[in-house]
């Protein structure tokens, strides 16, 4: 009665990809703009439509559900936040390659 047959696979690891999932955003629905797919709308610096508010990772609802994407988003946002907080017109890298 509606039972699915189980299959056992001998594997050493598993990557589960949940296509079509939407981020949990009910706590900000009236605050920022969203894209039609349910992800928070951001620009190239991960800034939302609210000044000083940034969104990274799965909340953007990109097709790439990978930690490396969230980490890259975080780096981009961190540099943009530094620019925003210091009132700069562009991102400034504060280290020198020797």
BELPEWO-V197661 format. One record per residue. RES is the residue in one small letter. PSI is psi as a letter, one per 30 degrees, with the letter a starting at -180 (none if undefined). Layout:
BEGIN
{{RES:PSI} {RES:PSI}}
END
This chain:
BEGIN
{{x:i} {x:g} {x:k} {x:k} {x:k} {x:k} {x:k} {x:k} {x:k} {x:j} {x:l} {x:f} {x:l} {x:k} {x:j} {x:k} {x:k} {x:i} {x:k} {x:g} {x:l} {x:k} {x:l} {x:j} {x:g} {x:f} {x:f} {x:g} {x:e} {x:g} {x:e} {x:l} {x:k} {x:l} {x:l} {x:f} {x:g} {x:f} {x:l} {x:k} {x:k} {x:l} {x:a} {x:f} {x:g} {x:g} {x:k} {x:a} {x:f} {x:j} {x:k} {x:g} {x:k} {x:l} {x:k} {x:l} {x:b} {x:f} {x:f} {x:f} {x:h} {x:l} {x:f} {x:j} {x:i} {x:k} {x:e} {x:e} {x:e} {x:e} {x:e} {x:e} {x:e} {x:e} {x:e} {x:e} {x:e} {x:e} {x:e} {x:e} {x:e} {x:e} {x:e} {x:e} {x:e} {x:g} {x:g} {x:l} {x:f} {x:l} {x:k} {x:k} {x:k} {x:g} {x:l} {x:k} {x:k} {x:none}}
END
